[in-house]
Amino acid sequence: MIKKEELFAGIVLVAVVIAGRLLPHAWNATPVIGASIVAGWYVSKRMVVGVPLVAMLVADAILGFYEWPLMLTVYGSFVAVGLVSYALRRWKRMDVAVLTSVFGSTIFFLVTNAAVWMFTPWYDKTFAGLLHCYLLAVPFYRNGLVGDALWTMGLVLAAEMVCVLWQRDFLRAILSREDNSLSSLYVRVPLFQKISIHQTREVPAEQSHG
């Protein structure tokens, strides 16, 4: 049985993906991979599969469906990213999230463009035709790399903040205004701790400002 917290998280992620695809955006700069990675970290395995599938189906129902072999390839790529993220959920670090997004962008680029070459009449069914397909898709790959990384970082930070606010003691502290600083975020959120430690190690002691 799916917990209500996971169901809520899944609905929010689906809504973010749908909005990100429907609102104006650069080609391939959508939150689908970012949402798949966050789902892999925070919800059950069934939800990891369900989030990108439901979000893509709803958005495509509005934007329009296309050739089913291409759809299967696109949907499968996003599910694969979510499952990889699920397998890495023990290492909840920003660098892992960004590397997973780069992996996802690359897999999406390689697999979906191979499907375009194979299942459409647009390119010669030769190795040269496949290379031509990949070459023309490079600008979309670039957009995907940047967009996926930014969406992933934003969604991971948002998810970590929600995890903090979900704790009753922290909410009571906010409501009672007993703690007006952000120091408790570094105590309660492992990701922020690791970012803070990493930054401290990079800055010389005499220049460190916390």
C-alpha positions as CSV (number, residue, x, y, z in Angstrom):
1,M,0.0,0.0,0.0
2,I,1.3,3.4,-1.0
3,K,1.8,5.8,2.0
4,K,0.0,9.1,1.8
5,E,3.3,11.0,1.9
6,E,4.6,9.1,-1.1
7,L,1.3,9.6,-2.9
8,F,1.4,13.4,-2.3
9,A,5.0,13.5,-3.4
10,G,4.1,11.6,-6.6
11,I,1.2,13.9,-7.4
12,V,3.4,17.0,-6.9
13,L,6.1,15.6,-9.2
14,V,3.6,14.6,-11.9
15,A,2.1,18.2,-11.7
16,V,5.6,19.7,-12.0
17,V,6.4,17.6,-15.1
18,I,3.1,18.4,-16.7
19,A,3.5,22.1,-16.1
20,G,7.1,22.1,-17.2
21,R,6.1,20.5,-20.5
22,L,3.1,22.7,-21.2
23,L,4.6,26.0,-20.3
24,P,7.1,27.7,-22.7
25,H,10.6,26.2,-22.5
26,A,13.7,25.5,-24.5
27,W,13.7,22.3,-26.4
28,N,14.4,19.3,-24.1
29,A,14.7,21.5,-21.1
30,T,11.9,19.9,-19.1
31,P,11.7,18.6,-15.5
32,V,11.0,15.0,-16.5
33,I,14.5,13.6,-15.7
34,G,14.8,15.7,-12.6
35,A,11.4,14.5,-11.3
36,S,12.4,10.9,-12.1
37,I,15.6,11.2,-10.1
38,V,13.8,12.8,-7.1
39,A,11.1,10.0,-7.3
40,G,13.9,7.5,-7.2
41,W,15.2,9.0,-4.0
42,Y,12.0,9.5,-2.0
43,V,9.2,7.3,-3.1
44,S,8.5,3.5,-3.6
45,K,9.7,1.6,-6.6
46,R,6.1,1.5,-8.0
47,M,5.9,5.2,-7.7
48,V,9.3,5.6,-9.4
49,V,7.9,3.9,-12.5
50,G,4.5,5.6,-12.2
51,V,5.6,9.2,-11.9
52,P,7.2,9.6,-15.4
53,L,4.7,7.4,-17.1
54,V,1.6,9.2,-15.7
55,A,3.1,12.6,-16.2
56,M,4.2,11.9,-19.8
57,L,0.8,10.3,-20.7
58,V,-1.2,13.2,-19.4
59,A,1.1,15.8,-21.1
60,D,1.1,13.9,-24.4
61,A,-2.7,13.6,-24.2
62,I,-2.8,17.4,-24.3
63,L,0.2,18.1,-26.6
64,G,-0.5,15.1,-28.9
65,F,0.7,11.5,-29.2
66,Y,3.2,10.4,-31.8
67,E,4.6,7.1,-33.2
68,W,4.3,4.4,-30.6
69,P,7.8,3.0,-31.0
70,L,9.2,6.5,-30.3
71,M,6.9,6.9,-27.4
72,L,7.9,3.6,-25.9
73,T,11.6,4.6,-26.2
74,V,11.0,8.0,-24.6
75,Y,9.0,6.7,-21.8
76,G,11.3,3.8,-21.2
77,S,14.3,6.2,-21.0
78,F,12.7,8.2,-18.2
79,V,11.7,5.0,-16.3
80,A,15.3,3.7,-16.6
81,V,16.6,7.0,-15.1
82,G,14.2,6.7,-12.2
83,L,15.2,3.1,-11.5
84,V,18.9,4.0,-11.6
85,S,18.2,6.8,-9.1
86,Y,16.3,4.4,-7.0
87,A,19.3,2.1,-7.0
88,L,21.5,5.0,-5.9
89,R,19.2,6.3,-3.2
90,R,21.7,5.4,-0.4
91,W,23.9,8.2,-1.7
92,K,21.8,11.3,-1.5
93,R,24.3,13.9,-2.5
94,M,24.0,16.7,-5.0
95,D,27.0,15.5,-7.0
96,V,25.3,12.1,-7.4
97,A,22.1,13.7,-8.4
98,V,23.8,15.8,-11.1
99,L,25.8,12.9,-12.4
100,T,22.6,10.9,-12.6
101,S,21.0,13.7,-14.6
102,V,24.0,13.7,-17.0
103,F,23.6,10.0,-17.4
104,G,19.9,10.4,-18.0
105,S,20.4,13.1,-20.6
106,T,23.0,11.0,-22.4
107,I,20.9,7.8,-22.4
108,F,17.9,9.8,-23.6
109,F,19.9,11.3,-26.4
110,L,21.4,8.0,-27.5
111,V,18.3,5.8,-27.3
112,T,15.7,8.2,-28.6
113,N,17.7,9.3,-31.6
114,A,18.5,5.8,-32.4
115,A,14.8,5.1,-32.4
116,V,14.1,8.2,-34.6
117,W,16.7,6.9,-37.1
118,M,15.3,3.4,-37.0
119,F,11.5,4.0,-37.0
120,T,11.1,7.1,-39.2
121,P,11.8,7.7,-42.9
122,W,13.8,10.8,-42.2
123,Y,17.3,9.3,-42.4
124,D,19.1,6.7,-44.5
125,K,19.2,3.3,-42.8
126,T,23.0,3.3,-42.8
127,F,25.7,4.1,-40.3
128,A,26.2,7.5,-42.0
129,G,22.4,8.1,-41.6
130,L,22.6,7.3,-37.9
131,L,25.6,9.7,-37.4
132,H,23.7,12.4,-39.3
133,C,20.7,11.9,-36.9
134,Y,22.9,12.2,-33.9
135,L,24.7,15.3,-35.3
136,L,21.5,17.1,-35.9
137,A,20.3,16.3,-32.4
138,V,23.4,17.7,-30.6
139,P,21.8,21.2,-29.9
140,F,18.9,19.4,-28.2
141,Y,21.3,17.3,-26.2
142,R,23.1,20.4,-25.0
143,N,19.7,21.9,-23.9
144,G,18.9,18.6,-22.2
145,L,22.2,18.5,-20.3
146,V,21.7,22.0,-18.9
147,G,18.0,21.8,-18.3
148,D,18.1,18.4,-16.7
149,A,20.9,19.4,-14.3
150,L,19.2,22.7,-13.3
151,W,15.8,21.0,-12.8
152,T,17.4,18.2,-10.8
153,M,19.3,20.5,-8.5
154,G,16.1,22.6,-7.9
155,L,13.9,19.7,-7.3
156,V,16.4,17.9,-5.0
157,L,16.7,21.1,-2.9
158,A,13.0,21.5,-2.8
159,A,12.5,17.9,-1.7
160,E,15.1,18.3,1.1
161,M,13.3,21.4,2.3
162,V,10.0,19.6,2.4
163,C,11.6,16.8,4.4
164,V,12.7,19.4,6.9
165,L,9.4,21.1,7.1
166,W,7.7,17.7,7.5
167,Q,9.2,17.2,10.9
168,R,6.9,18.5,13.6
169,D,9.5,19.9,15.9
170,F,10.9,22.1,13.1
171,L,7.4,23.3,12.2
172,R,6.7,24.2,15.8
173,A,10.0,26.1,16.0
174,I,8.9,28.1,13.0
175,L,5.4,28.7,14.2
176,S,6.6,29.8,17.7
177,R,9.6,31.8,16.2
178,E,11.9,30.2,18.7
179,D,14.6,29.6,16.0
180,N,15.0,32.5,13.6
181,S,18.2,31.2,12.0
182,L,18.9,28.8,9.2
183,S,21.5,26.9,11.3
184,S,19.0,24.1,12.0
185,L,18.8,23.3,8.3
186,Y,22.4,22.3,8.4
187,V,21.8,20.1,11.4
188,R,18.7,18.4,10.0
189,V,19.4,18.0,6.3
190,P,22.2,15.6,5.4
191,L,22.6,17.1,1.9
192,F,23.2,20.6,3.3
193,Q,25.7,19.2,5.8
194,K,27.7,17.6,3.0
195,I,27.6,20.8,0.9
196,S,28.7,22.9,3.9
197,I,31.6,20.4,4.7
198,H,32.7,20.3,1.1
199,Q,32.8,24.1,0.8
200,T,34.7,24.4,4.1
201,R,37.4,22.0,2.8
202,E,37.8,24.0,-0.3
203,V,38.3,27.4,1.4
204,P,41.5,28.1,3.3
205,A,41.0,28.5,7.0
206,E,41.9,32.2,7.0
207,Q,39.3,32.9,4.2
208,S,36.5,30.7,5.5
209,H,33.4,32.5,6.4
210,G,31.2,29.6,7.3
